[in-house]
Amino acid sequence: MNVERDSARARNEDAVAAPSARRRDSRFRRRGRTRESAAPASAVEAPAVEVETQAPAAPAPAAAASGTMPELPLSASDAIRILLAFSNKLLPEQIESTDTVETLTNGVSSKRNQLLMDMAAELSVSTIDGAAEASMGDLFATIDSLVPSYAAFGPVLSEAINSKLRKIFGSAGLPASFTTGYVQDNWGLSEQWAARVNAEILLGTRDGDSVRGGSLSTLPGSVSSAKDASALIDQALALSAAREGLTLSRPNAGGSAGGEVVDSAALRDLESRILGDQGILATQARDILKALGLSRSPLATEIEDSSSLIAAVEAELGANWEASVRPAFDERRAVLLDDRWATAREDLARIFAGSLDSADVPAERLRGGGKSLSALASWYAAHTADADLKAYFTKVSEAALEADRGRFAGDVAVVTGAAPHSIAAAVVGELLAGGATVIMTSSRVNDARLAFAKELYRTHANMDAAPVGCSREHGVLP
């Protein structure tokens, strides 16, 4: 801006002529305020007239895209129905409201008891009251109220489903998690729908017929490629949706401008070819390292098909074989009981105070306790007026200075199934009395079981006995 030339504008003294009617009318047309067929505007302003416009025709109904599908999480009763159908060779719809666990297992007590334990384990509860006698209608209502926040799946169905998926997808070189990724990426659905698909595959790929009639096989039981696996999941998803009275369509299937839907299976295959362990980039990197003399060991170039091996192991050990061979002990969670030196002094103090009978702690059991224990026993002997206690403490003082390693000293023993009033617990007591290192296992370890182990150690362990520990997580007493 030139101040001298544009002084009027700088001082706000300029005047701008009003736009002509023609210019104002053309401006309105550019803004879409008049229709093409409107008459030319005159110099005199006319009142605004509201022009009716024809409503666009309603589009024809299209199939609902999968992204608009309702979330349908599996409830606790849904999971138990799946478990019952899988365990008893039934179709889910063949389980009637009047059935009981007894009728479903045909009165076989071992099968009934295992099924009741599996049901409780799946829901992560200690027990389901009345589950053996209740009708399915009542049982399902009880289960939903007992576990309202159930999240699919629990340990039992997870093991069964993962085993089935590994068996089916293993021959195609796909992981068990392929289902979840495909349902989310290709269909735009959540993990809740993926869980339904996994359950459908578990039940629909079984061989043979239902014990109540009809084929158990509703889906192909094997795949040889990612394309076959995708087709299997599509079928399972359609069946699962049909059970809920729903129909699925792929995203953008209604004719949107987004173009064609990308096949996630093909996309995963392309990603593997480029970025995978045996992809283009990894292969070139290994070639460069080899040319530079930095390659240490060749890598396998073929994916080993382990499906037959897995099938053979499952046939021999059952579907839950992984749980039986998985390492259970974790030394970081062990509670060691190695305080016999302290409990011996506590025992002497309690005997001196009269709260413990000396017959419960024989002097021979304190043999080898050392000079400090001997001195403590001598002090108690000198300060008690009871002749029997004086003789007892004198005997303890002498025994503490004796060297006695015990007949099991240096031995290591593993005792399983140790519980209160069991033969195994009695064996542990004798081994501890002989100075052995004892690894005691139990089916479960709670506060009461831990207290029992401590008392067993206190009342039986030789002064030379090796430490005894307890793992709350895995029920191991090393």
N, C-alpha and C positions, 0 to 999 in steps of 0.2 A: 504494500500500500504506500502511495506517495501522499504525504500529509498535505502538501500544498494543493495537489490536484484533487484529492478526495477529502478536502476539509469538511464539506457538508456531511459526508457519511460519518467522519470522525466525530463531528459535533452533534450528530443525530438530527440534522436539519434537512436532510434530503426527503424527497417525496417519491413514492413509487406508484405508478399508475395502476388502477385496478385492472385485472385481466378481463379481456373481452369475453362476451358470451360464448363465442365460438371456441376460444381457448379453454374456457371453463368446462364446456360440454365435452370437448375431446379428452380433457383430463379425467372427467368422470367415466368416460367410456373405457379409458385405459385401466382404471381401477375396477372395472367390472360392475359399475353401479347402474348401467343401463344395458338393455339388450340390443342385439344387432339390428333388430327390426324397429327400434324406437324412432319416433319422428325427430327431425332436426330440431335442436333447441332454439327457441326464440330469444330475443334480447331481453324479454320480460321474464322474470323468474316465475315458474309455475309451482304450485304446491306439489310436494313429493307424492307420488302414487305408488302404492304397493303392488308389485307385479306378482301374480301367482306363478309358481313354478311347478312343473310336473314331478311328482315323487318318483325316484328311481324304482324300477321293478325289483321285488325281493328276489335274492338269489336262490337258486334251487338248493335244497338241503344237501349237505355233503357229509361224508363219514367223519366222525369226530377224530381229530388228531390225537395221537397217543399222549402228547404233552398235556391234554385236557382231561385225561383219565383220572378218576378219583383214586386217592391213596387207600389201599385196602390192606393194612397190616394184618398178618396172621395172629389170631388170638391164641391164648393158651389152649383152649379147647380144640381149635383148628389143628394145632401141633400134635395134640394127643390123638386126634382122629387119624392123622397121617401116620403116627407111630403105631397105632393099633392096626391100621390097614397093612402097613409094611410088615409088621411082626407076625401077622396071622394069615398072610396070603389072601387078602380081601381087597375089593375096590372100596374107596372111601364111602361111596353112596350105599354100599351094602351093609354098613353098620347102622343098625336101627336104634331108635331111642329106648326100646325095651331090652336091648342086649345088655349083658353084664360081662365083666372080665372073665367070669367063670364060663359063660356060654361061648365067648369068643375063643377061649383056649381049650374048649371041649373037655373041661374038667381035669386037664393035665396039671398037677400041682406044681411041678418044677417050672413049667412054662408060665403058669400064672404068677408064681412068685418072682420070676425074672422080669416079667412084664410090669408088675407093680413097682419093682425097684427101678426099672428103666423110666417109667412114668415120673416117679419122684425125682430121679436124677435129671431128666429133661427140664423139669420146672425148677430145679435147684431148691427143692424143699426136702425136709427130712422124711416126711410121710404124707400121704393123702388119706385122711380119715374116711373109713367106709368105702374105699375105692373097690374092694373086692366084691362087695355085695350090691353096690348101688347100680341102678340102671344108667345107661349112657346119657339119657336126658338129664337126670339129676346130677350125674357125675360131671358132665360138661359145665353145668351151671355152677357147681361147687368149684371147679377148677378155675373158671373165669373170675370168680369172686376172690379166690385164694391168691391168684397171680394176675392181677389186673394190668400190670406193666410188662407182660412177657414180650421179649424181643426175639424173633426167630433168628437162629435156632439155638437150642440148648446143646449140651455135650453129646447126647445120644444121637439125635438126628443130624447134628453137624458131622459126626464121625461117619454115619451111614451115607450121607449125601456126598461128602468129600471123597469117600471111597468109590462111590458110583461114578462121580464125575471124572476122577483120575482114570478109572478103568475105561470109560467111554472116550474121553478126549485124549488119553495117553497115546493111542495109536496114530493120532493126527498131530502129535507134537504140541498139543495145546495144554495150558494149565487148567486146573480145576476152577480157577476164577474167571475163565473165559465167559461163562454165562453172565455174570454180573456186568462185566465190561460191555458185552454185546447189547444187553438189554438197555443199559444206560446210554451208550453212544449211538446205537442204531435206531432205538425206539424212543429215546428220550424219557424213559421211565425210571423210577426210583429203585433203590435196593429192596423195597418191600415187594415190588413186582418180581424182582430177580429171585427173591426167596420163594415166591409162589412157583416160578418156573423151575427152580431146583427141586422143589417137592414133586412137581409134575413129572420131571425126568426120573426121580427116584422111584416113583410108583409106576410110571408108564413104560419103563424099560425092563420090567421083570419078565421072566420066562414062565410058560405054563399057564394054567387056568386057575381062577379063583376057587376056593373051597366051596363057595356058594354059587358057582356057575359063572361063565363068561371068561373071556381071555383077559389076562393081566397086562398083556402087551398092547399098549396104545401108541407107542412111539418106537422108532428104530433103535435098536440096542447097541449100535456101533457106528462110528464115523471114520472116514479115512482122510478127510481134508477139512480145512477151515470152512469151506463152502458147505460141506455136509453138516458140520457142527452148527452153522448158522441156520440151516434149514430145520434141524432138530429143535433148536431153541424157538424158532418161529412157530413150529407146530405146538410145542409145549405152551407157549404164550397164548396161542389161540384157544387151546383147550382150557387153560386157566381162566381166561377172560369169559369163555362160554359158561363156565361153572357159575360165574357171577352175573350172567345175563348181559354181558357187555360185548361189543364188537370193536376191535382195534383197527386203526389205520396208521400208516407210517406218517411221520411229520412231513408237512408240505404236500400231502397227497391230495389236498382239495383244490389243486390248480393254482397255488400261489406262485408269485414271480420269483421265488427263490431258486428255481431250477430243480434238477433231479437230486434225490437223496443219495448221499455218499454211502456206499457199502462199507460199514466199519470193519467187516472181516477182511475185505480187500485192502483197506487202509492199514490195518494191522500187519497184513502180509507184506505190504510195501515197506512199512516202517522196519519190519524185521529184516527185509532184504538189504536195506540201506544202513540201519543203525544197530542191527542185532549182532550177537557174538560172531556169527558167521556171515555178516553182511558185507557190503562193498567196502565201507570205511574200515572195518576191523581187519578185513583181509588185506587191504592195501597197507595198513599200519604194520601188520605182521611181516609182510613182504619187505617193507623198508627196514624194519628191525633186523630181519634176517640178512639183508644185503649189507647192513652195517656191522654184522657180527654180534648183535646184541640179543638175538633170540635165544631164549634159555631152553624152552621145551616146546615141541609141537602140540597144537591143540587138536582135539578131535573135530572132524569136519562133518560128522553125521550124528543125528540125534538118535540115541538108542531107544528102541521100542521096548519099554518095560511092562507093557500091559499084560503079557502072558505070565510074567513072573509075579506081578501083583495078583492076578487071578488065582495062581497056584497057592500063594500064601494065604489069600482070603479063604480059599476052599479048605485049607488045613487048619487055620487059626480063627476064622470068622472075620466079619466085617470090621470089628473093633480091635484088630490085631495090633495096630499102632499103639493103642493105650497100654497094652500089656507089655510092650518092649521099650516104651519110652522111659528114659532114666527118671527116677522119682526123687532120689536123694539130692539135697542141696546143702552142702556143708555150711554155707553162710547162714542158714536158718536153723542150725542145730543148737540145742540147749544142753550144755555139758553139765554133768553131775559129777564133779571131781573134788568135792569138799568133805571127804570122809574125815580128814584131820580136824575139821571144824565141828562136824557133828559128833565126833568122839568126845570133844571137850564139852559140848553142850549136854551130852548124855551124862557125863560125870557130874556136871553142875546140877542137873535135874535129880539125879540119884541122891546127891548130898542134900538137896532141898526137900526131898521126900516126895517129889511129883512123879518119879519113875522108879520102878522096882529094879533092883540090881540083877534079878534073874533074867530080865529082858535084854541085858547087855553082858553076856559072859565075858569074863576077863580074858579068855583065850582069843576072843575076837579082836581084842586091842593089842595083841602081841605084835611087836615091831613098831609101835607107835612113836618111839623116839624118846629122847631125854626130856623134852619139854612136857610131853604127856606124862612121863614118869614122875617128874617134879610136881606136876599139878595133882596127881593121885596121892603122892606123899603128903602134900599140904592138906588135902581133904582128910587123910587118915589121921593126921595129927590134930585136927580141929573138930572131930566128931566124937561124941560121947557114946555112940552106939557101937558095941563090940563087933556086931556082925558087919556093919559098914566099915569099921576100922580094918577088919580082916580082908574085906573085899577090895578096898582101896590099896591096901598093901600088896595084894596079889596083882592088881592092875599095874602098880608101879614096877613090880618085878617083870611082868610080862611085856611091858612097853619097851624094856631094854633088851629083850630077847630078839634074835633074828629068825623070822619064820616067813618064808616067801609063799608058802601054801602049795598044795599039790598041783594047782592049775596055773601057777605063776608063769608068765611068758606065753601062755596059750591065748589064742583068739577064737571066740565062739560066736556064731550067729544063731539066734533063736527067734523063730517066727511065731506070730500069733500069741504073743504074751499078753494076757489080760488077767484081771483079778480072779483068783480062785481057779486058775487054769494050771495044767501040768507044765506048760511052757514057763509060766512065772516061777513055779517051784524049781525048775531046772536053772533058770537065771539066778535064783537065790543061792543055789549050791555052787554054781560057777563063780559068783562074786565072792562067796565065802572062801573059795580056794584060790583067790587072787587072779582070776582070769580077766582078760579084756572081753567084754560082752557087747555085742551088737544086737539089740532087741528090737524087733519090728512088731507093729500092731496095725490093725485095719484102720484105726482112727486114733487121734490123740486130742483129747480135750483137757480141760483143767483137772477134772477128776482123774483121768488116766495119767496125767503128768504127776499129780500128787501121789498116786499109787507107785509110780516109778521111783519117785524120790524116797518114799518110805521103804520100798524094797531095797534100794541101795543103802539106806541108812542102817537098816536092821540086819543086813546080810553081808555087806561088802567087807572083805579083808582090808587091813590097813595098806596092803600092797596092791589092792585091786585097781585096775586101770579105769580111767574115766568112763562114765556112762552118760550119754546125752540123749536128747529128745527133740525131734523136729516136729513142730506143730503142723507144718504144711504137709508133710509126707508120712508122718507116723513112723519115723525111724528113730531108734534109740541107739546111737553108736557109742 
